[in-house]
């Protein structure tokens, strides 16, 4: 095993030891998403008749990167694999939303929430797929004593050593820069299997899009437009990215809308990435949650996230988006303030406010796209601008 990797990940559980370095590796997702966003928008605007096969190819390459991720031998390789997977995910995201908005037009609020409800459900199911393949700590005196002793770290070595010669379970050395202890596990991590399952699911879904492209009746997303045959390539590129294209020629209005969207989704991306990726680690490190409880609160967040989007499928049909979106944003703001005030040491407050955060944050992204769709023609480049804002915020 690579020395750098061994210093930052447990050899048996694959859990991180150095969260700062691991967070840098995870940032590869945001970089990849940024790249995918830049590519995806112009791609769908230029070659929209190939949208289905593009989605299929991206799913297959993302599956390969995901399958390879647990075999990364150092942080840099892991960063690169996560970036590759996220770049293809970014392309799929933009093309999928562009297709849906063009099909449903001004009635796309509900379908957008349904589309993004799938993201929430995937975030709920992914930990459940991984959980059976994680390392299981053997029952030990340390585990029993830790429930009644206020400072387990002072006696950890003594407790573990005292059962070394009597336990029937296999022993595995787990070390870091400050300590060297012998920890016992019933089973070692087989997380590679979980990544394989996810990769197979992705590849299976791609088959559907190959079928749509080559075996199903194809509908153009937008009517063919007459283009000056003498128009230069530079002029075509400018027209492709010009905000006036989305606002019937009103360039200044388009610029204003794009700035508002960028700032909004920049904040959404940062908040979503911060809470969704680190609530498990935060609950373990700051609230001393057990591994199971930390996984549970992470799952509860994503369930709430998905429920918020599911509710949006129905409320989006009856509540105007100009009201619905400010309510969601205000709810997330108030919840964040309450977390800062109440949840530093109060476990119950952390649980309750985590649920509230998921309910408020979940539907903001599809609602924001619906607001976007109400104010301009949503092209692939427009969605690219939104996704770039989210990717930069998540960095």
N, C-alpha and C positions, 0 to 999 in steps of 0.2 A: 504494500500500500504506500502511495505517495506520502512523504513526510508532512507536507503542508496539509493534505487532506486529513491525515490521522490526527493532526494537532487541532483540527477544527470540527471533526465529526467523531462521535463514538464509533468504535470499530464494530460493535455488536448491534446497537440500536439505530445507528445512522442519525441520531439526534445531534443538533449542533451544539458545540461548546462555545464557540466564539460567534455571538449573534451579530456583531458588527460586520465581520467578514462575510458571514452567510447572507446578511441583508444586502451586501454588495453583489453577491452572486445572484440573488433574487432580482436585483435591479436590471439584470439582463432581460427579464421579461418586458420591462417598460421600454428599454432600448429597442428590442425586437418589435414590439407593438408600434413604436414610433416609425420604424422602417416600413413595416407592413402598411401603416396608414398612408405614408407618402406614396407607396406603390399602388395600393388598392384603388384609391379614388380615380386617378387618371386612367387606370387600367379598365375599370368598368365603364367609364364615360367613352373611352375610345373603342373598346371591343366588347360592347354589351351583349352581343349575340353569343359570346363564348363564356358567359358568366357561370353556367352550371359546371362545365368542365374545369374552369379555373378553381371553383370551390372544391371540386373533387381532388384535384392535384394538390392543392394546399393542405387538405385534410390528410392525404397520404404522407406528405413530407413532414407535417407536424407529428404524425404518429411515429415516424422513424426517429425524430429528435426526442420525443418523449420516451420511447423505448430505450434509447441510449443514455438518458440522463442519469439513472442510478449507477451506471458503470463509469461515470466520470472519475478520473484519478486525481484531479486537483480542482481548485475553485475556478480557475480560468476556463477550463473545459466545460464545467458545469454552467458557468455564465454564458458561454457561447451556445451551448445546446438549448438553454432556456430562451436565449435571444432568437435562435432560429425557429423554435416552436412558436414563440409569440409573434414573430413576423408573419408567419403563415396564418396564425389566428387573426391578426389584424386585417389581412386581406379578406378572409372569410367574413369577418364582422362587417366590414364596409360593403362588400358586395351583397351580402344577405339583407342588410337594412335597405340598401338602395332598391333591390328587387321588391321588397315588401312595401315600401313607401310608394313606388310607382304603381303597384297593383291595387293598393287600397286608397291612395291619394289622401283626401282630407279626413277619411274615416280610419286612418291608420293608427290612432291612439291605442285602441284596444289590442289590435294585432301586434303593435310594437311591444306592449307589455307582455303579451303572450310569448313573443320571440325571446325577450330577455328573461322571462320566467324560466326558460330552459337553462340559462346560465346559473340562476340561483339553485335550481334543482341539481344541476351538475356539481355545484359547490357543496351541496349537502351529501350527495351520493359518493363523491370521490373519497372523503375520509372513511366512509363505511367500506369501500372497496379495499382501502389500504389497511384498515385496522386489523383484519385477521392475519396479516403478514408482518406485523410489527413484533419486535422482541417482547417476550413476557418475562417479567421479573419474578424469580422464585420466591415463595413465602419464606420470610426470614425474621429473625429477632429484630433486625433493624426496622422492618416494616411495622411490626407490632409496637415497638417502643416509640417510633416516631410520632405516634398519635398522642402520646402523653408527655414527651420530653420537649421543652421549649427550644433547645438548641441541639439539634441532631448532629450538626456538622462537627461538634466537639467530640462526639463519641462514635462517629461513623466508623473509623478504622477499628476501634475496639469491638464494636458490634459485629462487623463483617468478619473479622479475624476469628472471633469466638466460635463461629459456626463452620469454619472452613473444613475442619476435620470430621464433622459429624453429618453434614448435609449430603443427601443422596443426589443432589442436582449437580450438573456440570458447572464448573467455574470458568469464568472468563475475566481476564484482567481488563480494567477500564481505567485509563490514566488521563490526567491533564497536567498542565504546567505546575500546579500547586500541590496536587495530591496524587497518591498512587494507592488504589484500593482494589480489592478483589470482590467483584459483584457476581451474583449467581442468577442464571436465567433458565427458565423452563425451555424456552425456544429462542433461537437467534432470529434476527430480522431477515425476512425474505421479501423485502420491499420491491425487488426487481419484478416479482410476479404481479404486483399491483400495477406497476407501470406498463407491463406487457398487456394486461387486461384492458387498460385505458387505450393503449395503442390499437388493439384489435377492434375495439368499439369504434374508434375514429375511422379506421380503414373500412369497416363495414358500412358506415354511413356514407362514405364516399361513393360506394357502388350505386346508391340511389341517384346521385348527381350525374354520374356517367350515363345512367339510364335516361334521365331527363334530357341530357345534351344530345344523345345520339338516337334515342328510340322514342322520344315523345315529341308531340307537336310543340313548336317553339314560337314564342310571342316576343316581339320586340318591345323593350321597355318604353321607348319613346319613338314617336314617328320620325321617319327619315326627314332630315332638313336639307334644303338646298344649300350647297357650299360652293363658293366661288372657286372654280378650278385653278385660277391663277393665284390664289391666296398662298402666301409663303408659309413654310413650316413654322417659322417663328411666330407668325400671326395666329396660326392655329393653336399653338401652345398658349399664347397670351389669352386667346378667347376661351380656352379650356379652363384656365384658373381665374379668370376675371370675375369678381363678385357681381358685376352687372349682369352676367349670364343667369344668375339665380333670381334677379329682381326686376325683370323686364326692362333692363337697360339703366336702372337707377343705381349707379356705381356707389355713390356716397351712402345711400341707405343700406346697400349690401355690406359695405365696410363696417358700418355701425353694428349691424346684426352679427357679423362675424366676430367683432371684438367682444361683444357681450357673451356670445356663445363660448368663445375661447376662455374667458375669465371664469365663467360658470363651470365649465367642464374641467378646467385646470384644478379648481377647488374640489370638485366631486372626485376626480381621479386620485388626488392626494389623500383625501379622507377615507375613501374606500380602500385604497391600498394599505394605509396605516392601520386601520381597524381590522380589516379582514385577514391580513397576513400575520398580524402580531398579537391579536387578542389571546391566543393560546399561550404564547411565550410570556406575555405580560402577566396573565393570571397565575402562571407557575412561579415566575420570579418575584413578583411584587405581592401577590396574595397567597403564595405558598399552596396553590391548588395541586392536587395529585395529578398524575398524567391523565387518568380517566376523566377527572372533573374538568381539566383544561381542554381536553378533546370535546367534552360535552358542551362547554360554553361556546367553543368554536362552532360546533354543529348547530347550536341554538341560534347563534348569530346568522348563519347562512339559511336556516329555516325561516327565520323572521325576514331576512332579505328576500327570499323567494315568495313568502306570503305577501309582502308588500307589493311585489310585482303582480302577483295573482289578483290581489284586490284591484289593482289598477286596470286589469282587463275589463272590469265591469264599471268602476267609477269613471273611467275615461270616456264612457259613452254618455254619461249624464252630467258630469261636472266640467265646465269649460276649462280648458288647459291654462288660461290666464289666472284662474283661481287655484287649480289643482297643484301646479308647480310651486307657487309661493308657499302654499301650506306645507308641502314636503320639505322644502328648503328651510323654512322656519322651524319645523319640527326637528330637523337634524341639528340646527344651530342650538336650539334650547337643550336638546339631549346632550350635546357636547359640553355645554356649560355646566349642566347638572353632573356629568361625569367628573369634571374637574373639581366640583365642590364636594360631592357626596361619595364618590366611589374610590377614593385613594386607599381607604382601609376597610370599607364596608362591603363585604362580599355580596350581601343581598342587593345592595344598590347597584353593584356591578352587573349582576344577573339581570335585574329588571331593566336597567338602562341599555344593556347590550341588546335586549329584545327591541326596545324602542328605537335604537339606532338602526338596526336592520330594517325595521318597518319603514322608517323615514328615508333612509339612503337608497334602499332597493329600487323604488320606482322612479328616482330622480332622472336617471339616464334616459329611459324610454320617454318619460314625460318631456325632458328637454328636447329630444328629437321631435316629439309632437309639436312643441312650441316652435321649433325651427321650421317644421313643415307648414305651420300656419302662417308664417311670415315670409317665406321665400320658397322657390323651387329647389328641392333638395337633390342636388347632383352628387356624384361620387366625390368630387372635390370638396363640396360642402361638408360631407360626412368625414372626409379626411381631416379637415380643419378641426372638427369636434374631437375626433379620436386623438389627434396630435396634442390637443389641450389636455386630454385625460392622461396620455402617456407621459407628458412632461410633468404633470402634477404627481403622478405615481412615482416618479424618480426621486 
